[in-house]
Amino acid sequence: MKLIFTCSTALKLFCATWLFIVNSVSAEDRPNIVIMMTDDQGYGDVGMHNNPYLKTPNIERIAADGLEMTHFMTYPNCSATRAGLMTGRYPYRTGVTAVTQVDHFMRGAETTLAEMLSDAGYRTGIFGKWHLGDNHPMRPTDQGFQEALVHRGGGIGQAAGPAGNTYFDPVLEHNDVSKKYKGYSDDIFTNAAIDFIEKKDDKPFLAYLATNLPHLPLQVPDELAEPYRKMGLHEDNALVYGMISSIDYNVGRVLDKLNTLGIEDNTIVIFLSDNGPRHRRTKNDYFPGRWVANLRGTKTSVYDAGIRVPFYVKWPGKIMPQKQTTEMGVIMDLFPTLLDAAKVSPPKDIHIDGQSLLPLWTKSDTTGLKDRDYFVQLHYGPTPFKYMHFTLRTPKYKLVSPHPFPHGIVHQPTDNVLKNVLKNLELYDVQNDPSERINIAKDHPKVVEELLIRYENWFDEVTEERAAAGIELISLGDPAQATVNLSRFDWGGPRVISRFDYGGPRVIEDNQLGYWQVRSKKGRYSVTYDLPEVTKGAIAYLKYSDVYLSKKLNKGQKKVTFNNVELPTGEGNFHAYIKDDRLPVGPHFVTVTRLDL
């Protein structure tokens, strides 16, 4: 057969061949990347940090073969740290302020590490915790991950997932499809990550193993907790340490697999936690006696126990073994660092707050790291308030605006409150006082004023960028996700925000109504509510834009469906609720399915 090529066809074939050659060559030079991130594992929750109870030999293998950064900083909660990792940007820029309701939504327009590496020819997979949005356009599969096995929301057993879900035999999301798995969650996620790593092709890979351990609820195989019970530890600590034993075991499995496959030398392995441990969060000690390596604070605190985490990295032949550095690294640094290692140019026209650590890792070059600022602020609700619960940390000094209950910061404080906050700012010399015991603010007022101005400038910049972009909206009717599951975890609205108001106790039965902020496409929909207990006759309501529907409910009814609902193209608050009294309450879940795609 005679083949006839047009000039255009020949040119396309030439370009395709050239791109194949370039990608093949670059794939040999580009390292695989494995990021293992734990959930609420503190700096003291590692054997080599003088923990008197824990042994973590596999985690410490990474340190022995590579580098420990002893002063690596994250955010004091889950979503903010994960947004910083994925984007290289301060979480406020990306839309993330806290961990539930709309506060954890990272904008779909953000450029992620997974997207950058995927576009550069990498295979990308996430296994475990995402916690940056469960619906389009915020899912990991919308943000550059080609393979995703994750739980919904901030943790298994929370309101985002099915009722009764536990760490044993959990229901998880595999590439956006719910499926029940057998086994313990940490093993399930690690198995999936290893399967992904084992896949044979010519592409380098990014494997992000983000276990949900040792986050609450404290669920672990009994045989893992028992050794710590025998040490006489408090039951909660025994369970936490049992969970960390599981983590260490699975870290070892990943390291062994890289060695068995012969790809260890061309793989960057990073181990870190997302934030500090739950330890003395309030006057009620949930974890009495937990070892925190003499650091002050807890998860949700801007003291160092909340933001300084274990961090280890190895890259054989590039990073010398058994190195240690006290230079301050921050979570946003991993985005530019890993792009640098993969020889991928950073995105243009996007403000990246992190800086590449590669010169430090490979050459011990500390240029640019000696005098840097790291800003942290944490609160509850979608609106940040200046001066409330923040820190500015430099390699030497740390300015702190403490708060005993940051989740209670839901309203703009009065000027009198703010004056008192500013009067009582704390300053620490963290080089000489790592436990943040001696407040030197009164001795160094000029340092306090200088750092405060830098904080004010930072706050204005990042919050203005967030305000200009707005809160990300959940998409209804988009072809990328025909069926959307709306949960209480993603509610917005004033009744939701007020649940933590003024430091009061969190009562599950309180504040049972919110709404979802959505973007819809015109079409025909089915809308089904999973109902709370209906003890008498009630009415279900659906309100959105100019749509207003109602249906009667019978005692004991579990579900109600509105069929063939015509929704317009638009944006707004999607209200779904029932009334058996004057005060409306919301369903547990709302399933919205586009019927005419």
C-alpha positions as CSV (number, residue, x, y, z in Angstrom):
1,M,0.0,0.0,0.0
2,K,1.3,3.4,-0.9
3,L,1.2,5.9,1.9
4,I,0.7,9.5,0.9
5,F,1.5,12.3,3.5
6,T,0.5,15.9,3.2
7,C,3.0,18.5,4.5
8,S,0.7,19.1,7.4
9,T,0.6,15.4,8.3
10,A,4.3,15.1,8.1
11,L,4.8,18.1,10.3
12,K,2.5,16.7,12.9
13,L,4.3,13.4,12.9
14,F,7.6,15.1,13.2
15,C,6.4,17.1,16.1
16,A,4.9,14.1,17.8
17,T,8.1,12.2,17.4
18,W,10.2,15.1,18.7
19,L,7.9,15.5,21.7
20,F,8.2,11.7,22.4
21,I,12.0,11.9,22.4
22,V,12.1,15.0,24.6
23,N,9.6,13.5,27.1
24,S,11.5,10.2,27.1
25,V,14.8,11.9,27.8
26,S,13.3,14.2,30.4
27,A,11.6,11.3,32.1
28,E,15.0,9.7,32.8
29,D,16.2,12.9,34.4
30,R,13.1,13.7,36.4
31,P,12.8,12.1,39.8
32,N,9.8,10.2,41.1
33,I,8.2,12.0,44.1
34,V,6.7,10.4,47.1
35,I,5.1,12.6,49.7
36,M,3.9,11.0,52.9
37,M,1.9,13.3,55.1
38,T,0.3,12.3,58.4
39,D,-2.6,14.0,60.2
40,D,-2.1,15.5,63.6
41,Q,1.3,13.9,64.3
42,G,3.3,16.3,66.4
43,Y,7.0,17.1,66.4
44,G,7.4,15.0,69.5
45,D,5.6,12.0,68.0
46,V,8.8,10.5,66.6
47,G,11.2,8.3,68.4
48,M,14.3,10.3,67.5
49,H,12.9,13.4,69.1
50,N,13.4,11.8,72.5
51,N,9.9,10.4,72.8
52,P,10.2,8.0,75.8
53,Y,7.6,5.6,74.4
54,L,7.5,5.6,70.6
55,K,9.8,3.7,68.3
56,T,9.6,4.9,64.6
57,P,12.5,3.1,62.8
58,N,11.1,3.4,59.3
59,I,10.4,7.1,59.5
60,E,13.9,7.5,60.8
61,R,15.3,5.5,57.9
62,I,14.4,8.6,55.8
63,A,16.4,10.8,58.2
64,A,19.4,8.4,58.2
65,D,19.5,8.3,54.4
66,G,18.8,12.0,53.8
67,L,18.0,15.2,55.6
68,E,16.0,16.3,58.6
69,M,14.7,19.9,58.7
70,T,14.3,20.5,62.4
71,H,12.5,23.8,62.0
72,F,9.9,23.0,59.3
73,M,6.6,25.0,59.6
74,T,3.1,24.3,58.5
75,Y,-0.3,25.7,59.5
76,P,-2.0,24.6,62.7
77,N,-4.9,22.9,60.9
78,C,-5.4,20.5,58.1
79,S,-6.9,22.3,55.1
80,A,-4.6,25.3,55.2
81,T,-1.4,23.2,55.3
82,R,-2.7,21.1,52.4
83,A,-3.6,24.2,50.3
84,G,-0.1,25.6,50.9
85,L,1.5,22.3,49.9
86,M,-0.6,22.1,46.7
87,T,-0.2,25.7,45.5
88,G,3.0,27.2,47.1
89,R,0.7,30.0,48.3
90,Y,-0.5,31.3,51.6
91,P,-3.9,29.6,52.2
92,Y,-5.8,32.9,52.5
93,R,-4.9,33.5,48.8
94,T,-6.4,30.2,47.8
95,G,-9.7,30.7,49.6
96,V,-8.9,28.4,52.6
97,T,-9.4,29.9,56.1
98,A,-10.4,26.9,58.3
99,V,-11.4,23.2,58.0
100,T,-15.2,22.9,57.6
101,Q,-18.2,24.5,56.0
102,V,-17.0,26.7,53.1
103,D,-13.8,27.6,54.9
104,H,-11.9,24.6,53.5
105,F,-12.8,25.2,49.8
106,M,-9.8,25.8,47.7
107,R,-10.6,27.6,44.5
108,G,-10.7,25.4,41.4
109,A,-8.7,28.0,39.5
110,E,-5.7,27.5,41.7
111,T,-2.7,25.8,39.9
112,T,-1.7,22.8,41.9
113,L,1.5,20.8,42.1
114,A,-0.4,17.8,40.7
115,E,-1.5,19.8,37.7
116,M,2.0,21.1,37.0
117,L,3.6,17.7,37.2
118,S,0.8,16.0,35.2
119,D,1.2,18.6,32.4
120,A,4.9,17.8,32.5
121,G,4.3,14.1,31.9
122,Y,4.1,12.7,35.4
123,R,1.6,10.2,36.7
124,T,-0.1,11.7,39.7
125,G,-2.0,9.9,42.5
126,I,-3.4,10.8,45.9
127,F,-4.3,8.3,48.6
128,G,-5.9,9.3,51.8
129,K,-6.9,12.8,52.8
130,W,-7.6,15.7,50.5
131,H,-9.8,18.1,52.6
132,L,-10.0,20.9,50.0
133,G,-13.5,20.3,48.7
134,D,-15.5,17.2,47.8
135,N,-17.4,18.5,44.8
136,H,-16.5,19.9,41.4
137,P,-14.4,22.0,40.7
138,M,-12.5,21.3,44.0
139,R,-12.0,17.5,43.9
140,P,-8.5,16.1,43.6
141,T,-9.5,14.7,40.1
142,D,-10.4,18.3,39.2
143,Q,-7.0,19.5,40.4
144,G,-4.5,17.4,38.6
145,F,-4.7,13.9,40.2
146,Q,-5.2,11.2,37.7
147,E,-5.7,8.5,40.4
148,A,-7.5,9.3,43.6
149,L,-8.5,7.2,46.5
150,V,-9.7,9.5,49.3
151,H,-12.2,9.9,52.1
152,R,-14.6,12.8,52.0
153,G,-14.4,15.9,54.2
154,G,-11.8,16.3,56.9
155,G,-11.9,12.7,58.2
156,I,-13.6,9.4,58.2
157,G,-16.7,9.4,60.4
158,Q,-17.4,13.1,59.9
159,A,-20.6,14.6,58.4
160,A,-19.2,14.6,54.9
161,G,-19.2,10.9,54.6
162,P,-21.8,8.1,55.1
163,A,-23.2,7.6,58.6
164,G,-21.4,5.0,60.6
165,N,-18.2,5.1,58.5
166,T,-15.1,4.0,60.5
167,Y,-11.4,3.4,59.9
168,F,-12.3,-0.3,59.6
169,D,-13.9,-1.4,56.2
170,P,-14.5,2.2,55.3
171,V,-16.5,3.7,52.4
172,L,-14.0,5.7,50.3
173,E,-14.0,7.7,47.0
174,H,-12.1,6.0,44.2
175,N,-11.9,8.4,41.3
176,D,-15.1,10.0,42.5
177,V,-17.1,6.8,42.9
178,S,-18.0,5.6,46.4
179,K,-16.9,2.1,47.2
180,K,-16.6,0.1,50.4
181,Y,-13.2,-1.4,51.2
182,K,-12.0,-4.2,53.5
183,G,-9.3,-3.6,56.0
184,Y,-7.8,-0.8,58.1
185,S,-7.8,2.7,56.4
186,D,-4.0,3.2,56.7
187,D,-3.3,-0.1,55.1
188,I,-5.9,0.5,52.4
189,F,-4.4,3.8,51.4
190,T,-0.9,2.4,51.5
191,N,-1.8,-0.6,49.4
192,A,-3.3,1.7,46.7
193,A,-0.2,3.9,46.8
194,I,2.1,0.9,46.3
195,D,-0.1,-0.4,43.5
196,F,0.2,3.0,41.8
197,I,4.0,3.1,42.3
198,E,4.4,-0.4,40.9
199,K,2.7,0.5,37.6
200,K,5.1,-0.1,34.8
201,D,5.4,2.7,32.3
202,D,8.0,5.3,31.2
203,K,6.6,8.1,33.2
204,P,7.9,9.5,36.5
205,F,5.2,9.7,39.2
206,L,4.0,11.8,42.1
207,A,2.5,9.6,44.8
208,Y,0.9,11.7,47.6
209,L,0.1,9.3,50.5
210,A,-1.9,11.4,53.0
211,T,-3.0,9.0,55.7
212,N,-5.8,10.0,58.0
213,L,-3.8,8.8,61.0
214,P,-3.5,9.7,63.9
215,H,-6.5,12.1,63.6
216,L,-9.6,11.5,65.6
217,P,-11.5,9.3,66.0
218,L,-8.9,7.1,67.8
219,Q,-9.5,3.8,66.0
220,V,-6.7,1.3,65.6
221,P,-6.2,-2.4,65.7
222,D,-6.1,-3.5,69.3
223,E,-2.7,-5.3,68.9
224,L,-1.1,-2.0,68.0
225,A,-2.3,-0.1,71.0
226,E,-1.7,-2.9,73.5
227,P,2.1,-2.4,73.9
228,Y,1.5,1.2,75.0
229,R,-1.3,0.2,77.4
230,K,1.3,-2.1,79.0
231,M,3.5,0.9,79.5
232,G,0.8,2.4,81.7
233,L,-0.1,5.2,79.3
234,H,-3.4,6.9,79.2
235,E,-5.8,5.1,76.9
236,D,-5.9,8.0,74.4
237,N,-2.2,8.1,74.2
238,A,-2.0,4.4,73.8
239,L,-4.4,4.6,70.8
240,V,-2.5,7.5,69.2
241,Y,0.8,5.8,69.5
242,G,-0.7,2.6,68.1
243,M,-1.8,4.6,65.1
244,I,1.7,6.0,64.7
245,S,3.0,2.5,64.9
246,S,0.7,1.7,61.9
247,I,2.1,4.8,60.1
248,D,5.7,3.7,60.7
249,Y,5.0,0.2,59.5
250,N,3.4,1.5,56.2
251,V,6.2,4.0,55.7
252,G,8.5,1.0,55.8
253,R,6.4,-0.8,53.2
254,V,6.7,2.1,50.8
255,L,10.5,2.4,51.3
256,D,10.9,-1.3,50.8
257,K,8.9,-1.3,47.6
258,L,11.0,1.5,46.1
259,N,14.1,-0.5,46.9
260,T,12.6,-3.7,45.4
261,L,11.6,-2.0,42.2
262,G,15.1,-0.5,41.8
263,I,13.8,3.1,41.7
264,E,15.0,4.2,45.1
265,D,17.9,6.2,43.7
266,N,15.7,8.3,41.4
267,T,12.9,9.0,44.0
268,I,12.5,11.9,46.3
269,V,10.8,10.7,49.5
270,I,9.3,13.3,51.9
271,F,7.8,12.6,55.3
272,L,6.0,15.3,57.3
273,S,2.8,16.0,59.3
274,D,0.2,18.6,58.5
275,N,0.2,20.2,62.0
276,G,0.9,19.6,65.6
277,P,-0.9,17.2,68.0
278,R,-4.0,17.5,70.0
279,H,-2.5,18.2,73.4
280,R,-4.0,20.2,76.2
281,R,-6.3,22.0,73.8
282,T,-8.4,23.3,76.7
283,K,-8.4,22.8,80.4
284,N,-9.9,19.4,79.8
285,D,-6.9,17.2,78.9
286,Y,-7.8,14.8,76.1
287,F,-4.2,13.5,76.0
288,P,-2.6,14.0,79.4
289,G,1.1,13.5,79.4
290,R,1.6,13.3,75.6
291,W,5.2,14.0,74.7
292,V,5.6,17.3,72.8
293,A,9.4,17.7,72.8
294,N,9.1,20.7,75.2
295,L,7.3,22.8,72.6
296,R,4.5,25.1,73.6
297,G,0.9,24.8,72.3
298,T,-1.3,22.3,70.4
299,K,-3.1,21.7,67.2
300,T,-5.0,25.0,66.3
301,S,-2.3,27.0,68.2
302,V,0.1,29.4,66.6
303,Y,2.7,28.4,69.2
304,D,5.4,26.1,67.8
305,A,3.8,22.8,68.9
306,G,0.9,23.7,66.6
307,I,3.0,24.5,63.5
308,R,6.5,22.9,63.8
309,V,6.3,19.4,62.5
310,P,8.6,16.4,61.8
311,F,10.1,16.7,58.3
312,Y,12.5,14.3,56.6
313,V,13.6,14.1,52.9
314,K,15.9,11.7,51.1
315,W,17.1,11.6,47.5
316,P,20.0,9.2,47.1
317,G,23.0,10.7,45.3
318,K,21.6,14.3,45.6
319,I,21.0,14.7,49.3
320,M,23.9,13.6,51.6
321,P,22.8,11.1,54.2
322,Q,22.4,11.9,57.9
323,K,22.3,15.6,57.4
324,Q,20.4,18.0,59.6
325,T,19.6,21.7,59.2
326,T,18.0,24.2,61.5
327,E,17.1,26.6,58.6
328,M,13.4,27.3,58.6
329,G,11.5,25.7,55.8
330,V,7.7,26.3,55.3
331,I,5.0,24.3,53.7
332,M,4.7,26.6,50.7
333,D,8.3,25.8,49.8
334,L,7.5,22.3,48.7
335,F,5.7,23.5,45.5
336,P,8.6,25.4,44.0
337,T,11.1,22.9,45.4
338,L,9.6,19.9,43.7
339,L,9.0,21.7,40.5
340,D,12.7,22.7,40.6
341,A,13.7,19.1,41.1
342,A,11.5,18.0,38.3
343,K,12.9,20.6,36.0
344,V,9.4,22.2,35.5
345,S,9.1,25.9,35.2
346,P,6.9,27.5,37.8
347,P,3.6,29.0,36.7
348,K,3.7,32.5,35.3
349,D,1.6,35.4,36.5
350,I,0.9,33.6,39.8
351,H,2.2,34.8,43.1
352,I,4.2,32.0,44.7
353,D,5.0,32.6,48.4
354,G,7.3,29.6,48.9
355,Q,10.9,29.3,47.7
356,S,12.9,26.4,46.4
357,L,14.7,24.4,49.1
358,L,16.7,22.4,46.5
359,P,19.9,24.4,47.0
360,L,19.7,23.8,50.7
361,W,18.9,20.1,50.3
362,T,21.6,19.4,47.7
363,K,24.4,21.9,48.4
364,S,23.7,23.2,51.9
365,D,23.2,26.6,50.3
366,T,21.2,28.8,52.8
367,T,21.1,31.9,50.5
368,G,17.7,33.5,51.0
369,L,16.7,31.4,54.0
370,K,18.6,33.3,56.7
371,D,16.1,36.2,56.9
372,R,12.6,35.2,56.0
373,D,9.1,35.8,57.4
374,Y,6.4,33.1,57.9
375,F,2.9,34.2,58.7
376,V,0.2,32.1,60.3
377,Q,-3.3,33.0,61.2
378,L,-6.1,30.7,62.3
379,H,-9.8,31.2,63.2
380,Y,-13.2,29.8,62.4
381,G,-15.5,31.0,59.7
382,P,-14.9,32.5,56.2
383,T,-13.9,36.0,57.3
384,P,-10.4,36.7,58.7
385,F,-10.1,39.4,61.3
386,K,-6.9,41.4,61.6
387,Y,-4.8,40.9,64.7
388,M,-6.7,37.9,65.9
389,H,-4.7,34.7,66.6
390,F,-1.7,35.2,64.4
391,T,2.0,34.7,64.4
392,L,4.9,36.1,62.4
393,R,7.9,33.7,62.8
394,T,11.3,34.6,61.6
395,P,14.4,32.4,62.2
396,K,15.1,34.4,65.4
397,Y,12.0,36.2,66.6
398,K,8.4,35.2,66.9
399,L,5.5,37.7,67.3
400,V,2.4,36.0,68.7
401,S,-1.2,37.1,69.2
402,P,-2.5,34.1,71.2
403,H,-6.1,33.1,71.6
404,P,-7.4,30.3,73.9
405,F,-10.2,29.3,71.5
406,P,-9.6,30.4,67.9
407,H,-12.7,28.6,66.7
408,G,-14.7,31.1,68.7
409,I,-13.4,34.0,66.5
410,V,-16.5,34.4,64.3
411,H,-17.4,38.1,64.7
412,Q,-15.4,41.3,64.1
413,P,-14.0,42.2,67.6
414,T,-14.7,45.6,69.0
415,D,-12.0,48.2,69.1
416,N,-11.7,47.7,72.9
417,V,-11.0,44.0,72.3
418,L,-8.4,44.8,69.6
419,K,-6.7,47.4,71.8
420,N,-6.3,44.7,74.5
421,V,-5.0,42.2,71.9
422,L,-2.4,44.6,70.6
423,K,-1.4,45.6,74.1
424,N,-0.7,42.0,75.0
425,L,1.2,40.8,71.9
426,E,4.0,38.4,72.8
427,L,7.5,38.2,71.5
428,Y,9.9,35.3,71.8
429,D,13.5,34.7,70.9
430,V,12.9,31.2,69.4
431,Q,16.6,30.6,68.7
432,N,17.4,30.7,72.4
433,D,13.9,30.0,73.8
434,P,12.3,27.3,71.6
435,S,9.7,26.5,74.3
436,E,8.4,30.1,74.0
437,R,8.5,30.5,77.8
438,I,10.0,34.0,78.2
439,N,7.9,36.9,76.7
440,I,10.4,39.6,75.8
441,A,7.9,42.0,74.1
442,K,8.3,44.7,76.8
443,D,12.1,44.6,76.4
444,H,12.0,45.0,72.6
445,P,9.2,47.3,71.6
446,K,10.8,48.3,68.4
447,V,11.0,44.7,67.3
448,V,7.4,44.2,68.1
449,E,6.4,47.3,66.1
450,E,8.5,46.3,63.1
451,L,7.1,42.8,63.0
452,L,3.6,44.1,63.5
453,I,3.8,46.3,60.5
454,R,5.1,43.4,58.4
455,Y,2.1,41.3,59.6
456,E,-0.4,44.1,58.8
457,N,1.0,44.4,55.2
458,W,0.8,40.7,54.7
459,F,-2.7,40.4,56.0
460,D,-4.0,43.2,53.8
461,E,-2.3,41.7,50.7
462,V,-3.5,38.1,51.1
463,T,-7.0,38.9,52.3
464,E,-7.6,41.4,49.6
465,E,-6.7,38.7,47.0
466,R,-9.1,36.3,48.6
467,A,-11.9,38.8,48.8
468,A,-11.5,39.7,45.1
469,A,-11.8,36.1,44.0
470,G,-14.6,35.2,46.5
471,I,-15.6,31.8,48.0
472,E,-15.5,28.9,45.5
473,L,-19.0,27.7,44.5
474,I,-20.1,24.1,44.2
475,S,-21.1,23.2,40.6
476,L,-24.5,21.8,39.9
477,G,-25.2,20.3,36.5
478,D,-21.7,20.4,35.2
479,P,-20.8,17.4,32.9
480,A,-17.7,16.8,35.0
481,Q,-20.0,15.8,37.9
482,A,-23.6,14.9,37.0
483,T,-24.5,13.8,40.5
484,V,-23.5,16.1,43.4
485,N,-23.7,15.0,47.1
486,L,-24.2,18.0,49.4
487,S,-23.4,17.4,53.1
488,R,-23.7,19.3,56.3
489,F,-19.9,19.5,56.2
490,D,-20.1,22.0,53.4
491,W,-22.9,24.2,54.8
492,G,-22.5,27.9,54.9
493,G,-24.6,30.5,56.6
494,P,-24.9,32.4,60.0
495,R,-26.4,29.5,62.0
496,V,-23.5,27.3,61.0
497,I,-20.9,29.9,61.8
498,S,-22.3,30.6,65.2
499,R,-22.0,27.0,66.4
500,F,-18.5,27.8,67.9
501,D,-19.4,31.3,69.0
502,Y,-17.7,32.8,72.1
503,G,-15.9,29.6,73.1
504,G,-19.1,27.7,74.0
505,P,-19.3,24.0,73.9
506,R,-20.0,22.3,70.6
507,V,-23.3,20.5,70.8
508,I,-24.2,18.3,67.8
509,E,-27.9,19.0,68.1
510,D,-27.4,22.7,67.9
511,N,-27.4,24.9,64.7
512,Q,-28.9,22.3,62.4
513,L,-29.4,24.5,59.3
514,G,-27.2,25.9,56.6
515,Y,-27.3,26.3,52.9
516,W,-24.9,25.5,50.0
517,Q,-23.4,28.2,47.8
518,V,-23.6,26.9,44.3
519,R,-23.3,27.6,40.6
520,S,-25.9,25.9,38.5
521,K,-26.4,25.2,34.8
522,K,-29.9,25.3,33.3
523,G,-31.4,21.8,33.2
524,R,-33.7,19.2,34.7
525,Y,-32.7,17.7,38.0
526,S,-33.7,15.2,40.6
527,V,-33.1,16.3,44.2
528,T,-33.2,13.8,47.1
529,Y,-33.0,14.5,50.8
530,D,-31.6,12.0,53.4
531,L,-33.8,13.1,56.3
532,P,-33.2,13.5,60.0
533,E,-35.7,11.6,62.2
534,V,-39.2,12.7,61.3
535,T,-41.3,12.2,64.5
536,K,-44.5,13.7,63.2
537,G,-45.9,15.1,60.0
538,A,-43.6,17.7,58.4
539,I,-42.9,19.5,55.2
540,A,-39.8,19.5,53.1
541,Y,-38.8,22.7,51.2
542,L,-36.5,23.4,48.3
543,K,-35.6,27.0,47.5
544,Y,-33.1,28.3,44.9
545,S,-33.3,31.3,42.7
546,D,-36.9,31.5,41.6
547,V,-37.5,27.8,42.4
548,Y,-39.7,27.2,45.5
549,L,-41.0,23.7,46.1
550,S,-42.5,21.8,49.1
551,K,-43.6,18.2,49.9
552,K,-45.4,16.7,52.8
553,L,-43.6,14.2,54.9
554,N,-44.9,11.3,57.0
555,K,-43.8,10.2,60.4
556,G,-40.7,7.9,60.1
557,Q,-40.0,8.9,56.5
558,K,-36.3,8.5,55.6
559,K,-36.0,10.2,52.2
560,V,-37.9,12.6,50.0
561,T,-37.3,13.3,46.3
562,F,-38.2,16.3,44.1
563,N,-38.4,15.0,40.5
564,N,-37.9,16.9,37.3
565,V,-36.9,20.2,39.0
566,E,-36.1,22.9,36.5
567,L,-33.0,24.8,37.7
568,P,-31.8,28.0,36.0
569,T,-28.3,29.0,35.0
570,G,-27.0,31.1,37.9
571,E,-25.3,31.4,41.3
572,G,-26.8,31.6,44.7
573,N,-27.7,29.8,48.0
574,F,-29.3,26.4,47.6
575,H,-31.7,26.0,50.5
576,A,-33.0,22.5,51.5
577,Y,-34.8,22.0,54.8
578,I,-37.8,20.6,56.7
579,K,-40.2,22.0,59.2
580,D,-42.1,20.1,61.8
581,D,-42.0,23.2,64.0
582,R,-41.4,26.8,63.4
583,L,-37.6,26.5,63.3
584,P,-36.4,24.7,60.1
585,V,-33.7,22.0,60.2
586,G,-31.6,20.6,57.4
587,P,-31.3,17.1,55.9
588,H,-28.2,15.0,56.5
589,F,-27.4,14.9,52.8
590,V,-28.9,16.3,49.5
591,T,-28.2,14.4,46.3
592,V,-28.6,16.6,43.2
593,T,-28.6,14.8,39.8
594,R,-28.7,16.4,36.4
595,L,-31.1,14.4,34.3
596,D,-30.7,15.8,30.8
597,L,-27.0,15.5,30.2
